[in-house]
Amino acid sequence: MELESVPGVGAKTAAALRELDDPEAALRDGDVASLARAPGISEGRAARIARGAIRAEHDDPGGFTATKRAREIHEDALSLLTERTVTDYAAKRLETIYPSGVRSRIEEVRAFAESAMTREPDAAVLDALSAVEPLSEPGDVRVRDRCLATRDAERYADAQAAIPEVSVEVVDDARQLAELARSYSTVVALDEAFAGVDIEGDVRVEPNALEEPESVVPERVLTFFARNRDRIRAAAEVHRVADLDAPCDLDTLLSALDQLDEDGSVSGDEELDRLTTAVDDLDAAVSTAESVANDHLREAIEEQDVTIEGTDLLSLVERGAGVDSLLQRELADEYAAAVEKARDHLVDALALRDMEVTARRAFPDEPAYPVEHSEDVVARLREELTAARDQRATRRKRELADDLAEMREDAASLVDAALELDVELAIARFADDFDCVMPDLTESEGVAIEGGRSPLLDVPFEAVEPVDYDVEGVTVLSGVNSGGKTSTLDLVALVTTLAHMGLPVPAEAARVGRISELHYHAKTQGTLDAGAFEATLREFGDLVADVDHRNPDPDDGAATDGPAAGTDDRPVMVLVDELESITEPGASAKIMAGILEALGERQATAIFVSHLARDIREAAETEISIDGIEAKGLEDGELRVERSPVKGKLARSTPELIVEKLADDGTDDSDGFYSDLLGKFE
Ligand SMILES: Nc1ncnc2c1ncn2[C@@H]1O[C@H](COP(=O)(O)OP(=O)(O)OP(=O)(O)O)[C@@H](O)[C@H]1O
């Protein structure tokens, strides 16, 4: 798939998407998680791009939700699903599911939804999902204890591009290489020519290093895993509690993760811990060792009775000798014992097994009081320890990175599968919560709903009364005030929208004829002024003309065999709520009759809710079917309503019911006024 051919993908976005391993596959699969890994692409944008790609793949012209109210119904349907996701990712992923008029797209989602509906939403799985997020790529990593070295200017540029995490240095000869080895714990020489050169320090000759950058910078893998450690662990937990097949051995993955610290360093390695502590505690240990020696020596001096013969004293004084030589002569043994104690302390405190020789030299043999360490030796010791620590860390990092690198793709699949499960569980929960079934999606027109219960009603779902309703062609829906006419339109719109999203619908059974566009016009608030009235009329004019244009007259030679190219290709459903409020009652009945006739001729499916059903029928030149939501009667001033519309029945209006009640009351002492009034309704 050509990236730029996807609607909404320009050159800049295409360049960002090319950074992904396989952008074409991510687009083909509507894989929002992968798309959102491209630099600068948010999940919301990734969802829009995925939708564009899906439309391109299915040759879907879009435009299913043709009016504001139709779009609101789609948004409401989507909210019912996204409210049931645990992760933000799943909510965004669900946004790629949109109502479409193209069967191949609808079938694709239906297959997914059907399998999703077999999932068991389990509290432990939902809980585990709460810590799962899409994997994120760590930002730039900078490694300062290693460098690359080469004699070749071209290789220098290649190395900078391939491994930007470390410095690259140009060296002319082994001497310069040796200088580098003094500044860095590890030097990786890229030229074969250096093989066999004997240099002190950790200098490796690795001519293939640029092909395996992760062997030079294992941090690349480690920071990725460290950054995503908790997400991967959570995804593993989801697999465990949901009993999903994992793409790799979870125990191996988890134990490798256990060796990784949050900052990407290796944890749990005793030798590395020893060396790290030794570097950190060196100064403190040296100073304690000094105190140990001095304490010992002070005590020894205090206890010492020094007897010096006069001639000895004289000779010392004549030679100008100081206390040191006295100390050397008289306390040599004590000094040796004190220094030995200091050395032992230093070696033991820092567990300096392999560097014992250097460590012991930190305290000189020559007697002095107070005992003092040698700065030079301690500095050398620090250098040795630091180098040993860094080398050990790098080695352990390499080993761990080697293990983890092999599991990188599996870890990504693990997280993707957990996130995808969240999408499926949202669909399963939606279907469960609203007793949904998969509708039949047919190529014949109309819609038939059995036991439909709209979750969009303002009453708790348990209190929603089931509605049966089927419509073919154009119909006026009449009924008492607050009988549920608007709610029925909402139900038809919702079932139709969900069916075209490929999702289950809240009904016991449903058959939905495939359409390309849903035009749903909500009730207008109050009478429209002339301008707004004209604009509304134009909308219907366009709709009718549009439908007309799609269904050329068979006599004009445009159509040949079979159905006309237009209507069957792009069938529409039109739902309109109380269009009468756009203007005065007499005029609006005529207008509605005209629109219905035109839509009927053009084989649209249409339901017009109106209190003017009788007038519309009278104004229409063709037979227009009328259905009615009937009141079973008034009970304590409240209407008892049969929510399912009765086919072919003009429902009595609320005023008619009230007049009838007054006429039937037996208290008609108004000279037959109520009975006469009732007669006007016949
Ligand atoms: N199937 C149903 N189950 C339970 N309650 C319902 C159902 N349908 C409608 N209702 C209740 O009736 C109220 C009125 O419904 P609705 O607005 O659809 O009636 P209407 O016939 O369009 O009214 P109006 O003629 O005043 O426009 C709803 O707000 C809801 O509380």
The ligand as a Tripos MOL2 file, in Angstrom:
@<TRIPOS>MOLECULE
LIG
   31    33     1     0     0
SMALL
NO_CHARGES

@<TRIPOS>ATOM
      1 N1        -39.2200    1.5260   25.1810 N.pl3     1 LIG1
      2 C1        -39.3340    2.3170   26.2540 C.ar      1 LIG1
      3 N2        -39.1940    1.7880   27.4910 N.ar      1 LIG1
      4 C2        -39.2750    2.5680   28.5860 C.ar      1 LIG1
      5 N3        -39.4780    3.8830   28.5470 N.ar      1 LIG1
      6 C3        -39.6220    4.4690   27.3560 C.ar      1 LIG1
      7 C4        -39.5440    3.7210   26.1480 C.ar      1 LIG1
      8 N4        -39.7160    4.5700   25.1180 N.ar      1 LIG1
      9 C5        -39.8940    5.7920   25.6620 C.ar      1 LIG1
     10 N5        -39.8260    5.7340   26.9890 N.ar      1 LIG1
     11 C6        -39.9820    6.8500   27.9350 C.3       1 LIG1
     12 O1        -40.8560    7.7940   27.3940 O.3       1 LIG1
     13 C7        -40.2530    9.0530   27.3040 C.3       1 LIG1
     14 C8        -40.7080    9.7860   26.0810 C.3       1 LIG1
     15 O2        -40.2780    9.1340   24.9540 O.3       1 LIG1
     16 P1        -40.1370    9.8840   23.5520 P.3       1 LIG1
     17 O3        -39.4920   11.2130   23.7380 O.co2     1 LIG1
     18 O4        -39.4880    8.9300   22.6490 O.co2     1 LIG1
     19 O5        -41.6400   10.0750   23.1840 O.3       1 LIG1
     20 P2        -42.2670   10.8380   21.9310 P.3       1 LIG1
     21 O6        -43.3920    9.9800   21.4970 O.co2     1 LIG1
     22 O7        -41.2320   11.1290   20.9260 O.co2     1 LIG1
     23 O8        -42.7800   12.1400   22.6240 O.3       1 LIG1
     24 P3        -43.2420   13.5380   21.9500 P.3       1 LIG1
     25 O9        -44.4730   13.2690   21.1780 O.co2     1 LIG1
     26 O10       -43.5170   14.4010   23.1590 O.co2     1 LIG1
     27 O11       -42.1260   13.9970   21.1240 O.co2     1 LIG1
     28 C9        -38.7670    8.7470   27.2680 C.3       1 LIG1
     29 O12       -38.0520    9.8490   27.7470 O.3       1 LIG1
     30 C10       -38.6610    7.5460   28.1550 C.3       1 LIG1
     31 O13       -38.5460    7.9370   29.4960 O.3       1 LIG1
@<TRIPOS>BOND
     1     1     2 1
     2     2     3 ar
     3     2     7 ar
     4     3     4 ar
     5     4     5 ar
     6     5     6 ar
     7     6     7 ar
     8     6    10 ar
     9     7     8 ar
    10     8     9 ar
    11     9    10 ar
    12    10    11 1
    13    11    12 1
    14    11    30 1
    15    12    13 1
    16    13    14 1
    17    13    28 1
    18    14    15 1
    19    15    16 1
    20    16    17 2
    21    16    18 1
    22    16    19 1
    23    19    20 1
    24    20    21 2
    25    20    22 1
    26    20    23 1
    27    23    24 1
    28    24    25 2
    29    24    26 1
    30    24    27 1
    31    28    29 1
    32    28    30 1
    33    30    31 1
@<TRIPOS>SUBSTRUCTURE
     1 LIG1         1 GROUP 0 **** ****
